[in-house]
Amino acid sequence: MIIQTTKGKVEGFETEGVLAWYGIPYGQSPTEELRFKRAKPANPWQGVKDCKTYGNDPIQFISERETENEDCLNLNIWAPKEAKKLPVLVWIYGGGFHYGFNSDLSYDGASMTASGDVIRVNINFRIGPLGYYDFNQYDESFDTNCALSDQIEALKWVRDNIEAFGGDPGNITIAGESGGGCAVYNLLASPAAKGLFHKAIAQSGLPRASGGREFTKLVIPHFLELLDIRPEEIMKLKTMDIAKIKEAGSIFYNKFTKLYDGNFMPGPFFGDDLLPERHWTALKNGSAKGVDVIIGYTRDEGDTFIAESESSNAWFPSWDGVEAMLKNNGKEQHFSELKAAYNHLETERKGLSEFVRDYLFAMDAHRCADEQAKHGNVWMYRFDFVPIAYKQMNMGAVHAVEIPFSLNTLDRGYFSYALKGTPQDQLEAVRDQMNAAWFNFMKTGNPTGGEVDWAKYDNRNSMLHVFDLQPANESIRIDKKITDVWEKIGLVYDKE
């Protein structure tokens, strides 16, 4: 299938009963003079571009990819045959701001496209030092928020071209999980993204992640030390061998949790023209007025971040780390009150896990939902289903557990491995719930319909939809004692 885009013709192929185009360039290669610069639209090409194989992956700072390359600004599209004016879902990958790529089978779009009669788009964008780090503090020739600029440029391409693939440019939903959920919040808050999408799904995003100039001045010098360069030598980064940047970024990621207890990895930068305000402040001020939004998290997010894993150290291995974080910020007087709010739980580990869930995910998810509900329709969820493999590891509904259910990738990708041993009928029942809600939302702006009964969210006391074998709407809220303590503590390692 050959499609004419605004930049040139692309040829796709058929897979699993749908049509697909891989590796379509949406931006110029961010190399040489464009390294550390915001994305620019792709240049036109002559002839027909073969889009039957994946394009380059971004440079990875967790693990290796044979196809990783700085020249990575491309996207993948899946569309039903004879598609016409169908809803579009643009998926944004997570990975701690240092990992991720649009060819990951966990995010494969074929099954979802075939089952839901929708268009799927997966975008690539720069990550780690190339996409997120604030070198602008040393020299203004380095742009801020390059990753966000990539995502915005990709959405512009989708707006201008998706109709040729059978999509409706007037019905675009953005969605992402973890770092991708952060990206959804970023786009909701960014003036430059206004009008590029109409609905949004933030799965387990971290609205509190990263920070402004105070934060970046604290953390970026440690990265420069790994490169053995001084701030006044920052221009060396523009021509440095990418292998050296990758090595330093990988080391930095792995040791980061040991630098400052409870601190975040460098991610989105707050305080420039693309992201002038924190998410909840921007939403309060109407940055996403009229955009319908689904916001959610998993019940046991914290289980992932209190234990060591293959990819990172534990963020909070004990309550001592929480206390140290507060001491580092001159807020240690609030530690006893904060920990006491979790003393009712059966074990100290469970209390720590729930603290991490609330601190990193739930508390600010509710905060963003509260603000957006003043300007648009909002629905909130919590994912509670626990596959058998996680139960055997004494873990619950951990971070990212919902991805294969929401994207209909039960049979493929990294996240599907943890589903082995769980009865197939249970997996399909939960998948069907999420898919029905997501498809309803993409098509109508409301997840309710058919088998899905989901109450709209108006304020912190509203119902949340619980995804489990027996779905339900429940009044789930963050204890006011907890939010009151955080009102006193404020942000850590940064300013509001």
QUIJOJO-V470917 format. One record per residue. PSI is psi in whole degrees, 0 to 359 (NA if undefined). Layout:
psi = <PSI,PSI>
//
This chain:
psi = <120,129,138,119,178,344,344,179,144,140,126,203,173,137,131,37,3,171,148,148,124,147,31,124,130,345,160,157,119,59,172,240,346,0,133,20,155,157,145,149,149,150,150,158,160,154,201,123,128,115,48,354,155,147,185,145,154,158,128,144,6,113,190,151,131,329,18,143,147,328,85,8,82,167,160,146,137,135,141,155,145,26,144,119,43,155,149,133,120,116,136,118,157,194,35,28,6,5,152,151,152,352,3,125,339,336,13,136,357,312,315,319,316,322,336,357,52,168,134,139,129,128,148,151,161,148,177,213,329,333,334,332,144,88,353,335,339,330,127,354,350,126,152,158,48,321,315,322,324,313,321,318,321,319,326,318,315,314,317,344,343,335,327,338,3,9,163,109,349,7,72,127,133,147,152,163,143,243,329,327,321,318,321,314,317,315,325,329,346,126,328,343,356,131,354,350,166,339,160,144,114,105,114,44,164,87,336,353,146,205,198,201,326,318,311,329,334,318,324,325,329,327,318,325,322,333,353,44,150,158,323,353,19,333,341,332,330,336,4,145,129,333,325,320,318,314,314,319,322,317,316,315,315,334,358,319,343,348,306,117,129,8,160,157,150,128,226,143,125,126,9,190,331,326,73,337,159,154,311,329,316,316,320,323,8,25,331,36,130,356,127,138,138,130,135,177,171,156,325,42,319,334,329,329,5,4,151,149,177,329,344,164,162,135,316,84,342,170,340,324,324,315,318,321,314,320,319,337,13,28,21,340,345,359,312,317,319,312,324,333,346,7,344,348,158,329,160,325,317,320,318,318,316,325,312,317,312,315,313,331,294,315,312,338,315,320,315,321,318,317,318,331,342,346,356,177,135,139,140,150,163,134,118,349,134,111,155,322,322,323,320,336,11,39,162,220,86,174,130,2,334,348,308,339,316,329,3,50,43,332,12,156,168,316,346,340,325,353,349,135,342,132,135,325,328,316,314,327,315,319,315,324,308,316,317,315,316,318,317,314,314,322,325,346,7,124,345,140,146,237,353,122,109,113,139,150,128,326,180,339,4,166,145,146,128,120,118,183,325,95,152,160,123,151,97,125,163,130,132,331,323,311,327,320,316,336,326,322,316,202,154,148,21,179,158,NA>
//
